[in-house]
Amino acid sequence: VLVVVEGTLYVGFVTSNPADPNVKNKLFTKTLKPGDVFVFPEGLIHFQFNVGKNNAVVFAGLSSQNPGVITIANAVFGSDPPINPDVLTKAFQVEANVIKYLQGQFWWNID
């Protein structure tokens, strides 16, 4: 759950793996202002982006004392050993040089 105290945030999440194969993953978004509350469903990819002109202040509550964090870019592009670039090229639908560039960046462990 996210509670906005100051600023303006654009937030959202994407559904994944719908039971019906004809249904696509759906993006849900909202622009939040001070006093707004937003709940992200557990386990779904989500984001928060400050769209205001000033810093944003929020309180975040997690559903566990030890919820863990999955940093997608670090996990995908900074794995050891690296994921085969052919797999990532197809998955992200970009040129191989983009994947090789991303895998060559400094990815750190946030634990």
C-alpha positions, -999 to +999 in steps of 0.1 A: +000+000+000+012+035-008+000+067+009+010+100-007+019+128+017+034+153-007+038+155-045+022+139-074+030+103-084+020+083-115+016+047-103+006+014-119+008-023-121+005-050-148-015-082-145+003-113-155-005-148-167-043-145-171-062-179-170-077-172-204-050-173-231-070-148-252-067-121-225-036-099-226-018-086-196-035-054-185-019-022-173-037-003-144-025+033-137-035+063-116-021+097-108-019+102-071-020+135-051-015+141-014-039+121+007-044+094-020-039+058-012-031+030-037-028-007-031-006-028-054-017-065-057+008-088-042+034-103-066+026-081-096+051-059-114+044-023-104+060+012-105+059+046-090+070+077-110+072+113-096+054+135-122+054+166-100+078+195-101+089+189-065+100+159-044+073+134-035+069+120+001+051+087+005+046+060+032+047+025+019+034-005+039+043-040+029+025-073+037+054-089+054+082-080+078+106-095+053+089-090+019+120-091-002+126-071-033+130-082-069+148-056-089+139-067-124+168-050-143+194-064-118+179-099-120+175-100-158+206-082-170+229-087-141+226-125-135+256-146-130+261-164-153+243-141-178+211-151-195+217-159-231+214-127-251+193-145-277+167-152-251+166-116-239+166-102-275+135-122-283+118-115-249+123-077-250+121-075-288+152-053-292+185-057-311+212-079-297+235-049-292+210-034-268+210-065-247+248-068-247+250-031-237+226-037-208+244-068-196+276-049-197+264-022-172+273-023-135+245-042-118+247-043-080+232-065-053+208-044-032+206-070-003 
